[in-house]
């Protein structure tokens, strides 16, 4: 049976069509049709972790990308959407190690090579979960060239970049503080640190001044306060503000740490806030990021900064050997309690004193504090700032070119409001730590001689050639996964080889990204792209918000408010979820999850399905023309013009990356213009012209809607006719027609008349199907012509017994506006005028009373400031509802005269 003879099922069933069409598209190579002569258009997906599964943020990010790539493909571009996954060093190693633990096994039972082989085995078996889920969402990626950041060609690119940057002085080894995860025993990035509120304490201690020195007030000690007493074992100075009168006399003097006996200086530094606590701050440069900078300003070299922790955050002896033996080998938090007890016993703890209502004082060891504490998002333990040797990229130098690219417009950031954040971060950028203490990942191509000399090369043979006869040992660390993913826009296209794909598709046209990885990934791609390729990685960067719970809270497993996108697809179909994402994506704002709206968009797809079935049942099939067919009737000329305007509005919204506006345009054209009006207007008038126009318009709808709802549109496209191509590779609308002003005015008159009459009937309690008499004395020539040309439509849709061009009989009547006319409809015998007036007046009084009461409550500052936000919001919504109802009732009374 040919496609044109296929009868659409009565019920729209998303699940039945999604699997079928996705398999067909992918199997037929339609995600990247051969278009060598066409203009290229390229996007790359933010590579999800190979360990990952689809979450609601992925659903938003990838839906927006797919809308763009399907749109550009329909416009005839050589559209390439690069897809792949990130090897996700920490996450992947953790997954494999957990599986080993379940079998009472562990990584260290194996050689590095054998363990890595096990990771590759895991990837082969379990690493494709998220790519299968992206297919369920409808993502039209070029799976034939799926990438992985540990693929051989990608590894080649990573090693080359490391060696080149090292030889250019842009990668170096340095001793600095890092975020150290004591459980995973590796440095982690800021993105992998999550801040939690923890109940803790603020302890105050006495640090004696040395050699009998006293402050101006006669005290022989300085009071310091800390939330981490354990770190005092590695203190190296105490900082005071240079203008703090209390301490000017002791700046430069020695102080003695009570537990270690270590002597160090009182230094002047503006980091010390005179208004905070005692105004004096103990400085532990090896274990605090702020203290590290203070220590450097005080002249302490990083190599001389004291380290008191091992990789598991247990206390080890410092270089000066002054930590008392009883603390060595103990966990940091055990040592915290011991130190507080020992300082208290030595009389060096200054208690926190509270008073009850009667004035009785109570002493406490610490002042209670809620402390913002960093935790590793995967290890789940408190992160320790740790002084260690790591590899760093000179990000400050690499940031210069991206800054200029954004300023000059070579890179356009959308929304533009993110530019300020980008500039601020890039202008104050810190060295980028790129080494990780893992086994899974790109191993750093550095070899060390016994004398400590380092040799950096892409292979061991090249390193050995540089070293001569020296015995070499390779660096055990691997590179941060952000280092390799920074090469994504060009290494996925074959770089460092000069491939045709690279020449054609670099720079990329667009990057769609969550704002939360602007610096971790986007900025670093800009750095590497401009430095290595001498061109921007992409011309536009679109930053979307987060998907939040319905109440605006951030989704998290601990809150139990996480929404599973696959569950939504199961319930409502991928098309409905995709349309929701587009409709809610307003530049610069987060998306609030609303399952009811997802359901509403499934209903939207159903409405289109039913409209297509209606058309099919009346002999309307797919069109064979991209250009609009000729039309003589006003309604057909009008709908062609509406398509022209819709295409233009949709193109403008897509050019501006206003996904919400684009979704709104096509939604209202389909639901209101086509389904609610055009189909109603042509019912019973299916001549050959109308069939041709209706079939053409339905085709234009399917093409315009396809980027948002690919599955239902492809199914309808193929059911409505024998097509030379699938919809995914059809042509974008090109109506080659103009808006017919006369036809537009004529149909808008009819729509206005029907809409106004339906509203008036509803307001006055008249049955919708009731047929009424209507009068229009002295109509304009144009209005009379419209009425005389459309008697059947007016009779059927407006439910009128025609419109007479004469004065209405005396008596109660209502007036209904349409165009430049006010049509008079007598009400005698239609309704009980007095009873209706009484009903409306009573309802109006109730609505006005409610609106006044709510206005008074909202005008009370006490209510607005003290009530729960949801109560204030409800009061505002209720006030708006009653105010609108009052206006509607006034209008109804006015109609009665």
C-alpha positions in Angstrom: 0.0 0.0 0.0 1.4 3.4 -0.9 2.0 6.1 1.8 -0.8 8.2 0.3 -3.3 5.4 1.0 -2.2 4.8 4.6 -5.0 5.7 6.9 -3.9 7.3 10.2 -4.8 5.5 13.4 -7.6 7.1 15.4 -5.3 7.5 18.4 -1.9 9.2 18.5 0.5 6.8 20.2 4.0 8.3 20.6 5.7 5.1 21.6 4.7 3.3 18.5 6.3 5.8 16.1 9.4 6.9 18.0 11.5 3.7 17.9 10.4 3.1 14.2 11.5 6.5 12.9 14.7 6.8 14.9 15.9 3.5 13.7 15.0 4.5 10.1 16.7 7.9 10.2 19.9 6.5 11.7 20.0 3.4 9.6 19.5 5.4 6.4 22.3 7.9 7.2 19.9 10.8 7.3 21.5 12.6 10.3 24.2 13.6 7.9 23.0 13.5 4.3 25.7 13.9 1.6 25.7 17.6 0.8 29.3 18.5 -0.3 28.3 21.6 -2.1 26.1 23.0 0.6 27.1 25.5 3.2 28.4 23.7 6.3 26.8 24.1 9.7 28.5 22.6 12.7 27.7 22.1 16.4 29.4 19.7 18.9 27.6 18.3 21.9 29.0 18.8 25.4 30.3 15.3 25.8 28.4 13.6 28.6 30.4 11.3 31.0 30.6 7.8 29.6 29.3 6.7 33.0 26.3 8.9 32.8 22.6 8.5 32.2 20.2 11.1 30.9 19.1 13.7 33.4 16.7 16.6 32.9 19.6 19.0 32.2 20.9 16.8 29.4 17.3 16.7 28.0 17.2 20.6 27.8 20.7 20.9 26.5 20.4 18.3 23.7 16.8 19.3 22.8 18.0 22.8 22.0 20.9 21.5 20.0 18.7 19.2 18.0 16.2 21.9 17.3 19.0 24.0 15.7 20.6 21.2 13.8 17.2 19.9 12.4 16.3 23.5 11.4 19.6 24.1 9.6 19.4 20.6 7.9 15.9 21.5 6.6 17.4 24.8 5.3 19.7 22.8 3.1 22.9 23.1 5.1 25.6 20.4 5.4 24.6 20.1 9.0 27.0 18.1 11.2 26.3 17.5 14.9 29.4 15.9 16.4 28.6 13.4 19.2 30.7 11.6 21.7 31.4 10.9 25.3 34.0 12.0 27.8 36.2 9.3 29.5 35.4 11.0 32.9 38.5 10.0 34.8 37.3 10.1 38.4 33.7 9.0 37.7 34.7 6.0 35.6 37.6 4.9 37.8 35.2 5.0 40.8 32.5 2.9 39.0 35.0 0.2 38.1 36.6 0.2 41.6 33.1 -0.1 43.2 32.4 -3.2 41.1 35.8 -4.6 42.2 35.0 -3.9 45.9 31.7 -5.8 45.5 33.8 -8.8 44.6 36.3 -8.2 47.5 38.8 -7.0 45.0 40.7 -3.7 44.6 42.6 -1.7 42.0 46.0 -2.1 43.7 45.8 -5.9 43.3 46.6 -5.2 39.6 49.2 -3.5 37.5 48.2 -0.1 36.1 47.9 -1.7 32.6 45.7 -4.5 33.8 43.4 -2.2 35.7 43.0 0.1 32.6 42.2 -3.0 30.6 39.4 -3.7 33.0 38.1 -0.1 32.5 38.0 -0.7 28.8 36.1 -3.9 29.4 33.5 -2.0 31.5 33.1 0.7 28.7 32.5 -2.0 26.1 29.8 -3.6 28.2 28.2 -0.6 30.0 29.5 2.6 28.6 26.7 3.2 26.1 23.8 4.0 28.4 23.5 7.7 27.8 24.0 7.4 24.0 21.0 5.1 23.8 19.0 7.5 25.9 20.0 10.5 23.6 18.5 8.5 20.8 15.2 8.2 22.7 15.1 12.0 23.0 15.3 12.1 19.2 18.8 13.6 18.9 19.9 13.6 15.2 23.6 13.3 15.8 26.2 11.9 13.4 26.6 8.5 15.2 28.7 7.2 12.3 31.6 9.3 13.7 30.9 8.9 17.4 33.9 10.2 19.4 35.5 9.2 22.7 38.1 11.3 24.5 40.3 8.2 24.9 40.1 7.2 21.3 43.6 6.8 19.7 43.3 9.8 17.4 42.1 11.9 20.4 44.9 10.7 22.6 47.4 11.7 19.9 45.9 15.2 19.9 46.0 15.5 23.7 49.7 14.5 24.0 50.7 16.8 21.2 48.9 19.8 22.9 50.6 19.0 26.2 54.1 18.8 24.7 53.6 21.9 22.5 52.3 24.0 25.4 55.2 22.8 27.6 57.7 23.7 25.0 56.1 27.1 24.7 56.3 27.7 28.4 52.6 27.5 28.8 52.5 24.3 30.9 54.8 24.0 33.9 55.1 22.1 37.2 54.6 24.0 40.4 53.8 23.6 44.1 50.5 25.2 44.9 47.3 24.5 46.8 44.7 22.3 45.2 41.3 21.0 46.2 42.4 17.6 47.6 39.9 14.7 48.0 41.3 12.5 50.8 39.0 9.7 49.9 39.9 9.6 46.2 43.4 10.7 46.9 43.5 13.2 43.9 43.2 16.8 43.2 39.8 17.8 41.9 38.4 20.8 40.0 36.2 23.5 41.5 33.2 22.0 39.6 33.6 18.8 41.5 33.4 20.6 44.9 30.0 21.2 46.4 29.5 23.5 49.3 27.3 22.2 52.2 26.2 23.9 55.4 27.8 22.1 58.4 27.3 22.8 62.1 30.7 23.6 63.5 32.5 25.9 65.9 34.6 29.0 66.0 37.4 28.6 68.6 39.4 31.4 70.1 43.0 30.9 71.3 45.8 32.8 72.8 49.1 33.0 70.9 51.8 34.4 73.2 54.2 37.1 72.0 57.9 36.1 72.3 60.7 37.7 74.2 58.5 39.6 76.7 56.9 41.8 74.0 53.5 43.3 74.8 50.9 45.0 72.8 50.0 48.7 73.3 47.2 47.6 75.7 49.7 45.6 77.8 48.5 42.2 76.7 51.3 39.7 76.0 49.4 37.6 73.5 47.3 37.9 70.4 43.9 36.3 70.2 43.3 34.3 67.0 40.1 32.5 66.0 39.6 29.5 63.7 37.0 27.0 62.5 39.8 24.5 61.9 42.0 24.2 65.0 43.9 21.2 63.6 45.7 23.4 61.1 47.5 25.4 63.8 50.1 22.6 63.7 51.3 24.2 60.4 50.8 27.9 61.2 53.6 30.1 59.8 52.5 33.7 60.8 49.7 35.8 62.3 48.3 38.6 60.1 46.9 41.9 61.3 45.7 44.9 59.3 48.5 47.4 58.8 46.2 50.2 60.1 44.9 48.4 63.2 46.1 50.5 66.1 45.9 47.5 68.5 48.7 45.7 66.7 51.0 48.3 65.1 53.6 48.0 67.8 53.9 44.2 67.4 54.1 44.0 63.6 57.3 42.3 62.7 57.7 40.8 66.2 57.9 37.1 67.0 55.0 35.0 68.3 55.1 31.5 69.7 52.6 28.8 68.7 51.7 27.1 72.0 51.6 23.5 70.9 54.6 23.3 68.5 56.8 26.0 70.0 57.3 27.3 66.4 58.3 31.0 66.3 57.0 33.1 63.5 56.2 36.8 62.7 53.2 39.0 63.1 52.8 40.4 59.6 50.8 43.3 58.2 48.3 42.3 55.5 44.9 43.8 54.5 43.4 40.3 54.4 43.0 40.7 58.2 39.7 42.6 58.9 39.9 44.8 62.0 36.1 44.5 62.4 36.0 40.7 62.3 36.7 38.9 65.6 40.0 40.0 67.2 41.2 41.4 63.9 44.1 38.9 64.0 44.2 35.9 61.7 46.4 32.8 62.0 48.0 32.0 58.7 48.5 28.4 57.5 49.6 28.9 53.9 49.9 25.2 53.2 46.3 24.4 54.0 44.1 27.4 53.1 43.7 29.3 49.8 43.5 32.8 51.3 46.4 32.0 53.7 48.5 30.8 50.7 48.3 34.2 49.1 49.0 36.0 52.5 52.0 33.7 53.0 53.4 34.6 49.5 52.9 38.3 50.2 54.8 37.8 53.5 57.7 36.4 51.6 57.2 32.6 52.2 58.1 30.6 49.1 55.6 27.8 48.2 58.4 25.3 48.6 58.9 26.4 52.2 55.3 26.3 53.2 54.6 23.6 55.8 52.5 20.6 55.0 50.9 18.7 57.9 48.7 16.2 56.1 49.3 13.1 54.0 47.0 12.1 51.0 44.4 10.7 53.4 44.4 13.9 55.5 46.2 12.3 58.4 48.7 14.3 60.3 52.4 13.9 59.2 55.5 15.6 60.5 56.2 19.0 59.0 59.6 19.9 57.5 60.8 21.6 60.8 59.9 18.5 62.9 58.0 20.5 65.5 54.6 18.7 65.6 54.3 16.8 68.9 54.4 13.0 68.4 51.0 12.4 69.9 49.2 13.9 66.9 51.1 12.0 64.2 49.2 9.5 62.1 45.8 10.6 63.4 42.9 11.7 61.3 42.4 15.5 61.0 39.1 15.6 62.9 40.5 13.4 65.7 43.4 15.8 66.0 41.0 18.7 66.1 39.4 17.5 69.3 42.8 16.7 70.9 44.2 20.1 70.1 41.2 21.9 71.6 41.5 19.8 74.7 45.3 20.4 74.9 45.0 24.2 74.3 42.3 24.3 77.0 44.5 22.4 79.5 47.4 24.8 78.8 45.1 27.8 79.5 45.3 29.0 75.9 41.6 28.5 75.0 39.4 31.6 75.3 35.9 30.3 76.1 32.8 31.6 74.4 30.5 33.0 77.1 26.7 33.1 76.9 24.1 34.5 79.2 20.6 33.2 80.0 17.6 35.4 80.7 18.5 35.7 84.3 22.0 36.9 83.4 23.8 33.7 84.4 26.9 33.1 82.4 28.0 29.8 80.8 31.3 29.0 79.2 31.7 27.0 76.0 34.8 25.8 74.2 33.6 27.3 70.9 31.1 29.7 69.5 28.5 27.7 67.4 28.8 28.4 63.7 27.1 27.2 60.5 30.1 26.8 58.2 30.1 26.6 54.4 32.2 23.5 54.0 33.6 22.1 50.7 32.8 18.4 50.0 33.9 16.3 47.1 30.9 15.6 45.0 32.0 12.0 44.3 34.2 11.1 47.3 31.7 12.6 49.7 34.3 13.8 52.3 35.4 17.2 53.3 37.9 18.6 50.8 41.3 19.6 52.1 43.3 22.5 50.6 46.6 20.7 50.1 50.0 21.9 49.0 51.4 19.6 46.4 53.3 19.5 43.2 51.0 19.5 40.1 51.0 20.5 36.5 49.6 23.8 35.5 48.5 25.7 32.4 49.3 29.4 32.2 45.7 30.3 31.8 46.4 34.0 32.2 48.3 34.1 28.9 45.8 31.9 27.1 42.9 34.0 28.3 44.0 37.1 26.3 42.8 35.9 22.9 39.3 34.8 24.1 38.8 38.1 25.8 39.5 40.0 22.6 37.4 37.6 20.6 34.3 38.3 22.8 35.0 42.0 22.9 35.4 42.2 19.1 32.3 40.1 18.4 34.2 37.2 16.9 32.5 35.2 19.6 28.9 36.2 20.3 27.7 35.2 23.8 23.9 34.8 24.0 22.4 36.1 26.2 24.7 39.1 26.1 24.3 39.5 29.9 26.8 36.7 30.4 29.6 38.7 28.9 30.3 40.6 32.1 30.7 37.4 34.1 33.0 36.0 31.4 35.2 39.1 31.4 35.4 39.2 35.2 36.5 35.6 35.5 38.9 35.6 32.5 40.5 38.9 33.7 41.2 37.4 37.1 41.9 33.8 36.0 44.2 31.6 38.1 46.7 28.9 36.9 44.8 25.8 35.7 45.7 22.6 37.6 45.6 19.9 34.9 47.1 16.8 36.7 45.0 14.2 38.5 46.3 11.3 40.7 44.4 8.6 38.9 45.2 5.6 36.6 42.3 6.1 34.1 42.9 8.9 31.7 45.6 10.4 29.4 48.8 9.8 31.2 51.0 12.9 31.4 53.8 12.6 28.9 56.6 13.6 31.3 59.6 11.5 32.4 61.9 12.2 35.3 65.6 11.4 35.7 67.0 10.4 39.1 68.4 14.0 39.5 64.8 15.4 39.1 65.3 16.7 35.6 62.1 16.4 33.6 61.7 15.4 29.9 58.4 16.0 28.1 57.7 14.3 24.8 54.9 12.5 23.0 56.5 9.1 23.4 59.0 7.4 25.7 61.4 7.0 22.8 61.4 10.7 22.2 61.9 11.4 25.9 64.8 9.0 26.1 66.4 10.6 23.1 66.2 14.0 24.9 67.6 12.5 28.1 70.5 10.6 26.6 71.7 7.8 28.9 69.7 8.9 32.0 67.3 6.4 33.5 63.8 7.7 33.2 60.6 7.1 35.2 57.2 8.3 33.8 54.9 10.6 35.7 52.1 8.6 37.3 49.5 11.3 37.0 46.9 11.7 34.3 45.4 14.8 32.8 42.2 16.5 34.0 39.3 15.5 31.7 38.6 19.2 31.1 42.0 19.4 29.4 41.1 16.8 26.7 37.5 18.1 26.3 38.9 21.6 25.7 40.1 20.2 22.3 36.6 18.9 21.4 35.7 21.3 18.6 38.7 20.4 16.5 40.2 17.1 17.7 36.8 15.5 16.9 37.3 16.6 13.3 40.6 14.9 13.0 43.2 17.4 14.3 46.2 17.4 14.4 45.8 15.9 10.9 44.7 18.4 8.3 41.5 16.5 7.4 38.9 17.8 4.9 36.4 17.5 7.7 38.5 19.9 9.8 38.9 22.4 7.0 35.2 22.3 6.3 33.7 22.3 9.8 36.1 24.4 11.9 35.3 26.8 13.4 31.9 25.4 14.6 28.9 27.7 14.2 27.3 27.3 17.6 27.9 25.9 21.0 24.9 25.3 23.3 26.0 24.9 26.9 24.7 25.2 30.5 26.1 28.4 32.1 27.6 26.3 34.9 30.4 25.1 32.6 31.2 28.4 31.1 34.6 28.5 32.7 35.4 24.8 33.1 34.7 23.9 29.4 33.6 26.8 27.2 36.3 29.3 28.2 39.0 26.5 27.9 37.8 25.6 24.4 38.1 29.2 23.5 41.7 29.3 24.9 42.8 26.1 23.1 41.0 26.8 19.9 42.4 30.3 19.5 45.9 29.3 20.5 46.2 26.1 18.5 43.9 26.8 15.5 44.3 30.6 15.5 40.5 30.8 15.1 37.6 30.9 17.4 36.2 27.4 18.2 32.6 28.6 17.5 31.0 31.8 16.4 28.2 31.9 18.9 27.9 30.6 22.4 24.4 30.0 23.8 24.1 29.7 27.5 20.9 28.2 28.9 19.8 28.0 32.5 19.1 25.1 34.9 16.0 23.0 34.9 14.5 23.5 38.4 11.7 21.8 40.4 8.3 23.3 40.0 8.8 25.4 43.2 12.0 26.9 41.8 14.4 24.8 44.0 17.4 23.2 42.5 16.9 19.5 41.8 18.8 17.1 44.0 18.5 13.5 45.0 18.7 14.5 48.7 15.6 16.7 48.2 13.8 14.0 46.3 12.7 16.4 43.6 14.7 15.0 40.7 12.6 14.5 37.5 13.5 11.6 35.2 13.2 12.7 31.6 12.9 9.1 30.4 9.8 8.7 32.6 8.3 11.8 31.0 9.0 10.3 27.6 7.3 7.1 28.6 4.2 9.0 29.8 3.9 11.7 27.2 6.3 11.0 24.3 9.6 12.6 23.4 7.9 15.3 21.2 6.0 16.6 24.2 9.0 16.8 26.4 11.1 18.5 23.7 8.4 21.1 23.0 8.1 21.8 26.7 11.9 22.4 26.8 11.8 24.8 23.9 8.7 26.7 25.0 10.1 27.2 28.5 13.7 28.2 27.4 13.7 31.9 27.8 17.2 33.5 27.5 18.8 34.0 30.8 16.2 32.3 32.9 16.0 28.9 34.5 13.3 26.4 33.4 10.7 25.4 36.0 9.6 21.8 35.6 5.8 21.6 35.0 4.6 18.1 34.1 1.1 19.5 33.4 2.6 21.6 30.6 4.4 18.5 29.2 1.0 16.8 29.2 -0.5 19.9 27.5 2.1 19.6 24.6 1.2 15.9 24.2 -2.4 17.2 23.7 -1.0 19.7 21.2 0.5 16.8 19.2 -2.8 14.9 19.5 -4.7 18.0 18.1 -2.4 18.1 15.1 -2.8 14.4 14.6 -6.6 14.7 14.6 -6.4 17.7 12.2 -4.4 15.6 9.8 -6.9 12.8 10.1 -9.7 15.2 9.3 -7.8 16.5 6.3 -7.0 12.9 5.1 -10.7 11.9 5.5 -11.7 14.8 3.2 -9.3 13.9 0.4 -6.5 16.3 1.5 -3.0 14.9 0.9 0.6 16.0 0.9 1.6 18.7 -1.5 4.1 18.3 -4.3 5.1 22.0 -4.3 7.4 24.0 -2.0 5.8 27.2 -3.3 2.2 28.0 -2.4 -0.4 26.9 -4.8 -2.6 29.5 -6.5 -5.6 30.6 -4.5 -8.7 32.6 -5.3 -10.9 32.4 -2.3 -10.3 34.8 0.6 -9.8 32.1 3.2 -7.2 30.3 1.0 -5.4 33.6 0.2 -5.4 34.4 3.9 -4.0 31.1 5.1 -1.2 31.4 2.6 -0.3 34.8 3.9 -0.4 33.4 7.5 2.2 30.8 6.5 4.3 33.6 5.0 4.2 35.6 8.3 4.7 32.5 10.4 7.8 31.4 8.5 9.3 34.9 8.8 8.6 35.1 12.5 10.0 31.6 13.1 13.2 32.4 11.1 13.7 35.5 13.1 13.2 33.7 16.4 15.7 31.1 15.4 18.2 33.7 14.2 18.0 35.3 17.6 18.1 31.9 19.4 14.8 32.7 21.1 13.6 29.1 21.4 10.5 30.1 23.5 9.5 32.6 20.8 10.0 30.1 18.1 7.9 27.5 19.9 5.2 30.1 20.6 5.0 31.1 17.0 4.5 27.6 15.6 2.2 26.5 18.5 -0.3 29.4 17.9 -0.2 28.9 14.1 -1.0 25.2 14.4 -3.6 25.4 17.3 -5.3 28.7 16.6 -4.8 29.7 13.0 -4.9 26.3 11.3 -6.9 24.0 13.6 -9.4 26.4 15.2 -10.0 28.7 12.3 -8.9 27.6 8.9 -10.3 24.0 9.2 -13.5 25.5 10.6 -13.8 28.0 7.8 -13.3 25.4 5.0 -15.6 22.7 6.4 -18.1 21.8 3.7 -16.2 23.6 1.0 -13.6 21.1 -0.2 -13.1 22.1 -3.8 -9.9 21.3 -5.6 -8.3 24.6 -4.8 -9.0 24.3 -1.1 -7.7 20.7 -1.0 -4.5 21.8 -2.7 -4.0 24.8 -0.3 -4.9 22.8 2.8 -2.5 20.0 1.9 0.2 22.6 1.2 -0.4 24.4 4.5 -0.4 21.1 6.5 3.0 20.3 4.8 4.4 23.7 5.9 3.3 23.0 9.4 5.0 19.6 9.5 8.2 21.1 8.2 8.2 24.1 10.6 7.2 21.9 13.6 9.7 19.2 12.8 12.7 20.6 14.7 10.6 20.7 17.8 8.5 17.6 17.4 10.4 15.3 14.9 8.5 12.0 15.5 4.9 13.0 15.1 5.7 15.2 12.1 7.7 12.5 10.3 4.8 10.0 10.8 2.2 12.4 9.4 4.4 13.5 6.5 4.8 10.0 5.3 1.2 9.0 5.9 -0.2 11.9 3.9 1.5 11.2 0.6 4.1 9.5 -1.5 7.2 11.6 -0.8 10.6 11.7 -2.6 12.3 12.3 0.8 11.7 11.8 4.5 10.7 14.9 6.3 14.0 15.1 8.2 15.7 16.1 4.8 12.8 18.0 3.2 13.0 21.6 2.2 12.3 24.5 4.6 9.2 26.5 3.6 9.7 29.0 0.8 6.1 30.0 0.0 7.0 32.4 -2.8 3.9 34.4 -1.9 2.8 37.6 -0.4 0.4 38.5 2.4 -2.9 39.4 0.8 -4.1 42.4 2.8 -7.7 42.2 1.5 -8.0 38.5 2.3 -6.5 39.1 5.7 -9.0 41.8 6.5 -11.9 39.6 5.3 -11.0 36.6 7.3 -10.1 38.6 10.4 -13.5 40.2 10.2 -15.1 36.8 10.2 -12.9 35.6 13.1 -13.6 38.8 15.1 -17.3 38.4 14.6 -17.4 34.8 15.6 -15.0 35.3 18.6 -16.9 38.4 19.9 -20.3 36.7 19.5 -19.1 33.5 21.3 -17.8 35.7 24.2 -21.0 37.7 24.4 -23.1 34.5 24.5 -21.0 33.1 27.2 -21.2 36.3 29.3 -25.0 36.4 29.0 -25.6 32.7 29.5 -26.9 32.1 26.0 -26.5 28.6 24.7 -23.6 28.4 22.2 -25.7 26.8 19.6 -28.6 29.3 19.8 -29.1 31.0 16.4 -29.7 34.7 16.6 -31.0 37.5 14.4 -28.5 40.2 13.5 -28.7 43.7 12.1 -26.2 46.1 10.6 -27.6 49.4 9.4 -25.5 51.5 7.0 -22.5 49.1 6.7 -19.3 50.3 4.9 -18.9 49.1 1.4 -16.0 46.8 2.4 -17.9 45.3 5.3 -21.0 44.7 3.3 -18.9 43.0 0.6 -17.4 40.6 3.2 -20.8 39.7 4.6 -22.3 39.1 1.2 -19.4 36.9 0.1 -19.5 34.7 3.2 -23.1 34.0 4.1 -22.6 30.2 4.7 -19.5 30.7 7.0 -21.3 33.4 9.0 -24.4 31.3 9.4 -22.4 28.2 10.4 -19.7 29.6 12.6 -21.4 32.7 14.1 -24.8 30.9 14.5 -26.7 33.8 13.0 -29.8 33.9 10.8 -27.9 36.0 8.4 -27.1 39.7 8.9 -29.7 42.2 7.7 -28.6 45.6 6.5 -31.3 47.5 8.4 -32.0 49.0 11.8 -32.7 46.5 14.6 -36.2 46.5 16.2 -36.6 48.4 19.4 -35.9 46.7 22.6 -33.0 45.2 24.6 -30.1 44.2 22.4 -26.4 43.6 22.5 -23.7 44.9 20.2 -20.9 42.8 18.8 -17.9 44.4 17.2 -16.3 43.0 14.0 -13.9 45.1 12.0 -15.3 48.6 11.6 -18.9 47.3 12.3 -21.0 47.0 15.4 -23.6 44.4 14.7 -26.8 44.6 16.8 -28.4 41.4 18.1 -31.9 41.7 19.7 -32.3 39.9 23.0 -36.1 40.0 23.5 -37.3 36.5 23.8 -33.7 35.2 23.9 -33.1 35.7 27.6 -34.9 37.2 30.6 -33.3 40.6 30.5 -34.2 41.6 34.1 -33.1 38.3 35.6 -29.9 38.4 33.7 -29.2 41.9 34.8 -29.8 40.9 38.4 -27.5 37.9 38.1 -24.7 39.9 36.6 -25.0 42.7 39.1 -24.9 40.2 42.0 -21.8 38.5 40.5 -20.1 41.9 39.9 -20.7 43.0 43.5 -19.1 39.7 44.7 -16.1 40.0 42.4 -15.5 43.7 43.3 -15.7 43.0 47.0 -13.2 40.1 46.7 -10.8 42.2 44.6 -11.0 45.1 47.0 -10.3 42.9 50.0 -7.3 41.3 48.3 -6.0 44.7 47.2 -6.2 45.8 50.8 -4.2 42.8 52.0 -1.6 43.2 49.2 -1.3 46.9 50.1 -0.4 46.1 53.7 3.4 46.0 53.9 3.2 43.7 57.0 1.4 41.0 55.0 3.7 41.2 52.0 6.9 41.2 54.1 5.9 38.5 56.7 3.7 36.1 54.9 5.1 33.1 53.1 6.0 33.9 49.5 3.5 31.3 48.2 0.7 33.0 50.2 1.6 36.4 48.7 1.8 34.9 45.2 -1.6 33.3 45.6 -3.2 36.6 46.9 -1.8 38.4 43.8 -3.2 35.7 41.5 -6.6 35.7 43.2 -6.7 39.5 43.0 -5.9 39.5 39.3 -8.6 36.8 38.7 -11.4 38.8 40.6 -10.4 42.1 38.9 -10.6 40.5 35.5 -13.9 38.8 36.3 -15.3 42.2 37.4 -14.3 43.8 34.1 -15.9 40.9 32.2 -19.2 41.3 34.1 -19.2 45.1 33.6 -18.9 44.5 29.8 -21.7 42.0 30.0 -24.0 44.5 31.7 -23.0 47.2 29.2 -24.2 44.9 26.4 -27.6 44.7 28.0 -27.9 48.6 28.0 
